[in-house]
Amino acid sequence: MEAKIKAFMDEVKTRNGHEPEFIQAVQEVAETVIPYIASNEIYNGKNILLRMVEPERLISFRVAWVDDKGEIHVNRGYRIQMNSAIGPYKGGLRFHPSVNASILKFLAFEQVFKNSLTTLPMGGGKGGSDFDPKGKSDDEVMRFCHAFMLELNRHIGPNTDVPAGDIGVGAREIGFLFGMYKKIRNEFTGVLTGKGLSWGGSKIRPEATGYGTVYFAQSMLKTKNNDVSGKTVVISGSGNVAQYAAEKVIQLGGKVVTMSDSSGFIYDKDGIDEDKLAFIMDLKNNKRGRISEYVDTYSAATFHKGEKPWGVKCDIAFPCATQNELGLEHAQQLMKNGCICVVEGANMPSTADAIHAFHKAKILFAPGKASNAGGVATSGLEMSQNSLRISWTREEVDERLKGIMSDIHDSCIEFGKEDDGYCNYVKGANIAGFVKVADAMLAQGII
């Protein structure tokens, strides 16, 4: 079996040798899915996984825009349309200087499995640009978004590809993107998700990824007759996912003691309560400030410049920032300090070495493709509401979100439970996501 996995990965590396993030994502899937394929005749010999790792379409384009001083800038735009076997491409747009083809391909590949796990009819895609919205005026962001959509519009549509937000793309950017799409195409459709409530958005959508991550953690802890209440929780990040994961933890009786950004992390031994979280939300969402400013208002807290929060003693860890932020050394710190559960809120925030260490120690560990699927699940619910021209209540959407996250957890248990009773959620998520897409690909023939 090791030889089969190596042969597969050698072929992937030959084609994508300059794309480390993508290779890392494929390696994780290959290690669990290839043994499953070998033991199930229906998939064996069809090269389905090899077909899944090759994007159906990879679009790259120039984005020229003008800043407030009249200077012309040029950025690179992308859309990776990875797999449409079970529905139109669905996945976020990321605006960040680190964006490149490798990162977007890994995100699109993960998105295929994540969307499959939701059981909603959505294929996988991802896109974005190396444009950095930080430090830009609203007018500059608007001009960039309009220029970006001038090209992207010809590749997307409500039945073709439905982008959403991601890092650097929030309600402001979605509004500018949708406005230009509507003007160019002369139609009002659900072509983007994450829209404002007054023009087609869904309630709970901003909260969905963070809430869903915590709902998944609750399901995991329930298998051990435990829950979030009374637990000390470490969270990385301070963006959308981290904010609402913290909010839900607080609502469930947990104690959040850290949040972070690229400059470092804050540690509040007294816990971040609702008022303190509201301060962070205003700081990050409206003032676009740095997390270090928290200690100027709450002097009992400390700021740790350039560091990550994984050395802080906790019961539960939620990495909610970015890929590969939690390595082997961090995993060992968490386990040494008594952490019993690690739940990914970001996409692939844990390295392969860290994941293997968690599994070896039988720590509850949830991969992002399962635990942070709440965002795209609610995007799918937004698509449904747009198609039906209706709007569900906050309570209705939240109940549907809880149900979807519970179903994803059950699927992971079905395919990931091992002989000793331990659940390998990575294995469970990979196989459960693979099966639905693979069955659809087999049914549709070689296309």
C-alpha positions in Angstrom: 0.0 0.0 0.0 2.9 2.4 0.8 4.2 1.7 -2.7 0.9 2.6 -4.2 0.6 5.9 -2.3 4.2 6.7 -3.2 3.7 6.1 -6.9 0.6 8.3 -6.8 2.3 11.1 -5.0 5.4 10.9 -7.3 3.0 11.5 -10.3 1.4 14.4 -8.5 4.7 15.9 -7.5 6.0 15.6 -11.1 3.0 17.7 -12.3 2.9 20.1 -9.3 6.4 20.1 -7.9 6.5 23.8 -7.3 3.2 23.9 -5.3 4.0 22.7 -1.7 0.7 23.6 -0.1 -1.2 21.7 -2.8 1.0 18.6 -2.5 0.6 18.7 1.3 -3.2 18.6 0.9 -3.2 15.8 -1.6 -0.7 13.7 0.5 -3.1 13.8 3.5 -6.0 12.6 1.3 -4.0 10.0 -0.5 -2.8 8.3 2.7 -6.4 7.6 3.8 -8.3 7.3 0.5 -6.0 5.1 -1.6 -6.3 2.2 0.9 -10.1 2.6 0.7 -10.0 2.6 -3.1 -7.9 -0.5 -3.1 -10.4 -2.4 -1.0 -13.5 -1.3 -3.0 -13.7 -2.8 -6.5 -16.1 -0.1 -7.8 -13.3 2.6 -7.5 -10.2 0.5 -8.1 -8.5 1.0 -11.4 -10.5 4.1 -12.4 -7.9 6.7 -11.5 -10.6 8.7 -9.8 -8.3 10.4 -7.3 -5.9 11.3 -10.0 -8.7 12.9 -11.9 -9.8 14.7 -8.8 -6.5 16.3 -8.1 -6.4 17.9 -11.6 -8.5 21.1 -11.8 -11.2 21.1 -14.4 -10.2 24.7 -15.1 -7.5 27.0 -13.8 -8.1 30.7 -14.8 -5.4 33.4 -14.3 -5.9 37.0 -15.3 -4.5 40.5 -15.0 -6.2 43.0 -12.7 -5.3 46.7 -13.4 -6.7 49.3 -11.1 -6.1 53.0 -10.1 -5.3 54.2 -6.5 -6.4 57.5 -5.0 -3.3 59.2 -6.2 -4.0 58.2 -9.8 -1.2 55.6 -10.0 -2.0 52.4 -11.9 -1.4 49.0 -10.1 -1.4 45.5 -11.5 -2.4 42.4 -9.5 -3.0 38.8 -10.5 -6.4 37.3 -10.3 -7.3 33.6 -10.2 -10.3 31.2 -10.2 -9.6 27.5 -9.7 -12.7 25.4 -10.8 -11.7 22.1 -9.3 -14.6 19.7 -9.6 -18.3 20.1 -10.6 -19.4 16.4 -10.3 -22.1 17.1 -7.7 -23.0 20.8 -8.4 -21.7 24.2 -9.5 -18.3 25.2 -8.3 -18.5 26.8 -4.9 -15.7 28.4 -2.8 -14.4 31.7 -1.5 -12.3 34.5 -3.0 -9.2 35.4 -1.0 -7.5 38.8 -1.3 -4.1 38.6 0.4 -0.4 39.1 -0.7 0.3 35.4 -0.1 -2.2 34.2 -2.7 -0.7 32.1 -5.5 -1.8 29.1 -7.6 -0.5 26.6 -5.1 -2.4 28.0 -2.2 -5.6 28.3 -4.2 -5.3 24.8 -5.6 -5.0 23.3 -2.2 -8.0 25.3 -1.0 -10.0 24.3 -4.0 -9.1 20.6 -3.5 -10.1 20.8 0.2 -13.3 22.6 -0.9 -14.3 19.6 -3.0 -14.3 17.3 0.0 -15.7 20.0 2.4 -18.7 20.7 0.1 -19.3 17.0 -0.4 -19.5 16.5 3.3 -22.3 19.1 3.7 -24.5 16.8 1.4 -25.5 20.0 -0.5 -25.2 20.0 -4.3 -22.0 22.0 -4.5 -18.8 21.4 -6.4 -15.4 22.8 -5.3 -13.6 25.9 -6.4 -11.5 28.7 -5.0 -10.2 32.1 -6.2 -8.7 35.4 -5.3 -5.9 37.8 -5.9 -2.5 38.9 -4.4 -4.2 42.3 -3.8 -3.9 43.4 -0.1 -7.0 45.4 1.1 -5.2 46.4 4.3 -4.4 50.1 4.2 -6.5 50.8 1.2 -9.4 53.3 1.1 -12.9 52.1 0.4 -12.7 53.8 -3.0 -9.5 51.9 -3.8 -11.0 48.6 -2.7 -14.1 49.4 -4.8 -12.0 50.1 -7.9 -10.0 46.9 -7.5 -13.2 44.8 -7.0 -14.8 46.3 -10.0 -11.7 45.6 -12.1 -11.5 42.1 -10.8 -15.1 41.3 -11.6 -14.7 42.7 -15.2 -12.8 39.6 -15.9 -14.3 37.1 -13.4 -17.9 37.7 -14.5 -17.5 35.7 -17.7 -16.4 32.5 -15.7 -19.1 32.5 -13.0 -22.9 32.3 -12.7 -25.6 30.9 -10.4 -25.6 27.5 -12.1 -21.9 27.5 -13.0 -19.7 28.9 -10.2 -20.8 30.8 -7.1 -17.9 32.5 -5.2 -18.1 33.7 -1.6 -15.8 35.6 0.8 -12.6 34.4 2.4 -9.6 36.1 4.0 -9.6 39.8 2.8 -13.1 39.5 1.3 -15.9 40.5 3.6 -19.3 42.2 3.2 -17.7 45.4 1.7 -15.8 43.5 -1.0 -18.8 41.2 -1.8 -21.0 44.3 -2.2 -18.6 45.9 -4.7 -18.1 42.6 -6.6 -21.9 42.0 -6.8 -22.6 45.5 -7.9 -20.3 45.2 -10.9 -21.5 41.7 -11.8 -25.1 43.0 -11.8 -24.2 46.0 -14.0 -22.3 43.9 -16.5 -24.8 41.0 -16.8 -28.0 43.1 -16.2 -29.4 40.5 -13.9 -30.0 40.1 -10.2 -29.0 36.5 -9.3 -27.5 34.6 -6.4 -24.1 34.6 -8.1 -22.2 35.4 -4.9 -22.9 34.4 -1.3 -22.1 36.4 1.8 -24.3 39.2 0.5 -26.0 41.8 2.8 -29.3 40.9 4.4 -31.1 43.6 2.4 -30.1 42.2 -1.0 -30.2 38.4 -0.8 -27.9 37.5 2.1 -28.7 34.8 4.6 -29.0 35.2 8.4 -26.2 33.5 10.3 -23.8 33.6 7.3 -21.2 35.8 8.9 -21.3 33.6 12.1 -21.6 30.2 10.3 -18.0 29.0 10.0 -17.1 29.9 13.6 -20.4 28.6 15.0 -20.2 25.4 12.9 -16.6 24.8 14.2 -17.8 24.9 17.8 -20.9 22.8 17.0 -18.5 20.2 15.6 -16.4 20.3 18.7 -19.4 19.8 20.8 -20.3 16.6 18.8 -16.7 15.3 19.3 -16.7 16.0 23.0 -20.1 14.3 23.3 -18.5 11.0 22.3 -16.4 11.3 25.4 -19.4 12.4 27.6 -18.0 15.9 27.7 -18.8 19.4 26.4 -17.4 22.9 26.0 -18.9 24.3 29.2 -16.2 25.1 31.8 -13.3 24.4 29.4 -10.4 26.8 28.9 -10.1 27.5 25.2 -7.3 28.9 23.1 -8.2 30.5 19.7 -5.8 31.8 17.1 -6.8 34.5 14.7 -9.1 37.4 15.2 -11.0 37.5 11.9 -14.5 36.4 11.1 -14.0 32.7 12.0 -12.1 33.3 15.3 -14.6 36.0 16.4 -17.7 33.9 16.0 -16.0 30.7 17.3 -15.2 32.8 20.4 -18.8 34.1 20.6 -20.2 30.6 20.5 -17.7 29.2 23.1 -18.7 32.0 25.4 -22.4 31.3 24.9 -21.8 27.6 25.7 -20.0 28.4 28.9 -16.4 28.1 27.8 -13.6 30.5 28.7 -11.6 32.0 25.8 -8.2 33.2 26.9 -6.4 34.0 23.6 -6.8 35.6 20.2 -4.2 36.6 17.7 -3.3 38.3 14.4 -0.1 38.3 12.3 1.6 40.6 14.8 1.3 38.2 17.8 -1.3 37.0 20.4 -3.1 38.4 23.4 -3.5 36.3 26.6 -6.3 37.3 29.0 -6.2 35.0 32.1 -9.6 36.3 33.2 -11.2 35.3 29.9 -12.5 37.2 27.0 -16.2 37.9 27.8 -18.9 39.3 25.6 -17.9 42.9 26.2 -14.3 42.2 25.5 -15.2 40.3 22.3 -17.3 43.2 21.2 -14.2 45.4 21.6 -12.2 43.0 19.4 -14.9 42.9 16.8 -15.0 46.7 16.6 -11.2 46.9 16.5 -10.8 44.4 13.7 -14.0 44.9 11.6 -14.4 48.7 11.8 -11.2 50.3 12.9 -9.0 47.6 11.1 -6.6 47.8 14.0 -4.1 45.3 15.5 -4.8 42.8 18.3 -2.1 44.4 20.4 -4.4 47.4 21.0 -6.5 45.1 23.2 -4.0 45.4 26.1 -4.2 49.3 26.0 -7.9 48.9 27.2 -7.6 45.7 29.2 -4.4 46.1 31.1 -4.6 42.7 32.9 -4.0 41.0 29.5 -0.6 40.5 27.9 0.5 40.8 24.3 3.1 38.3 23.0 4.7 39.9 19.9 5.5 37.5 17.0 4.3 34.5 18.9 1.5 31.9 18.5 -0.8 30.9 21.4 -0.2 27.2 21.4 2.0 27.3 24.6 -0.9 28.6 26.7 -2.5 25.9 29.0 -5.9 24.9 27.6 -8.5 22.2 27.3 -9.5 22.9 23.7 -7.6 24.6 20.8 -9.2 26.2 17.8 -6.6 27.2 15.1 -8.6 29.7 13.1 -6.0 31.8 11.4 -4.2 30.4 8.4 -2.5 27.3 6.9 0.4 25.6 8.7 0.2 27.8 11.8 0.4 24.8 14.1 3.4 22.6 13.8 4.8 19.5 15.6 6.4 21.6 18.4 3.1 23.4 19.0 1.2 20.1 19.1 3.6 18.8 21.7 3.2 21.9 23.8 -0.6 21.6 23.6 -0.6 17.9 24.7 1.9 18.6 27.4 -0.4 21.3 28.8 -3.4 18.9 28.9 -5.2 19.8 25.7 -7.9 17.1 24.9 -9.3 18.5 21.7 -8.0 20.4 18.7 -10.6 21.6 16.1 -9.5 23.4 12.9 -11.4 26.5 12.1 -9.0 27.5 9.3 -8.0 25.6 6.2 -5.2 23.2 6.9 -3.7 25.1 9.8 -2.0 22.0 11.2 1.1 20.5 9.6 1.2 16.8 8.8 3.6 16.1 11.6 1.3 17.8 14.1 -1.7 15.8 12.9 0.2 12.5 13.2 1.3 13.5 16.8 -2.4 14.1 17.7 -3.4 10.8 16.3 -0.6 8.9 18.0 -1.7 10.4 21.3 -5.3 9.6 20.6 -6.2 13.3 21.0 -9.6 14.4 19.5 -8.6 16.2 16.3 -10.9 17.6 13.6 -9.6 18.6 10.1 -10.9 21.8 8.6 -12.6 20.2 5.7 -15.1 18.8 8.3 -15.1 21.2 11.2 -15.1 24.5 9.3 -17.6 23.4 6.7 -20.3 25.5 8.4 -19.5 28.5 6.3 -19.9 26.9 2.9 -22.9 25.0 4.2 -24.7 28.2 5.1 -23.6 29.6 1.7 -25.4 26.7 0.2 -28.4 27.6 2.3 -28.1 31.2 1.0 -28.1 29.8 -2.6 -31.3 27.8 -1.8 -33.0 30.9 -0.4 -32.0 33.0 -3.5 -33.3 30.4 -5.9 -36.6 30.2 -4.0 -36.8 34.0 -3.5 -37.4 33.5 0.3 -35.6 34.3 3.5 -35.4 31.9 6.5 -35.3 33.2 10.0 -32.1 33.2 12.1 -33.4 30.3 14.1 -34.3 28.2 11.0 -30.8 28.7 9.5 -29.1 28.0 12.8 -31.0 24.7 13.2 -30.1 23.7 9.7 -26.5 24.5 10.3 -26.5 22.4 13.5 -28.1 19.6 11.6 -25.5 19.7 8.8 -22.5 19.8 11.3 -24.0 16.9 13.2 -24.4 14.9 9.9 -20.8 15.7 8.9 -19.7 14.4 12.3 -21.7 11.2 11.9 -20.1 10.6 8.5 -16.7 11.0 9.9 -17.5 8.5 12.7 -18.9 6.1 10.0 -15.7 6.0 7.9 -13.1 7.0 10.6 -13.8 4.8 13.6 -10.9 2.4 14.3 -10.8 -1.0 16.0 -9.8 0.5 19.3 -12.7 2.8 19.3 -10.7 6.0 18.5 -12.1 8.0 15.6 -9.6 9.3 13.0 -11.6 12.3 11.8 -9.1 13.0 9.1 -9.6 9.5 7.6 -13.4 9.7 8.1 -13.7 13.1 6.5 -11.5 12.2 3.5 -13.3 9.0 2.7 -16.8 10.3 3.3 -16.1 13.3 1.1 -14.5 11.1 -1.6 -17.3 8.6 -1.9 -20.0 11.1 -2.9 -17.9 12.8 -5.5 -16.4 9.6 -6.8 -19.9 8.0 -7.2 -21.0 11.1 -9.2 -17.9 11.0 -11.4 -18.4 7.3 -12.1 -22.0 7.9 -13.1 -21.1 10.7 -15.5 -18.4 8.8 -17.3 -15.0 10.0 -18.4 -15.4 13.8 -18.8 
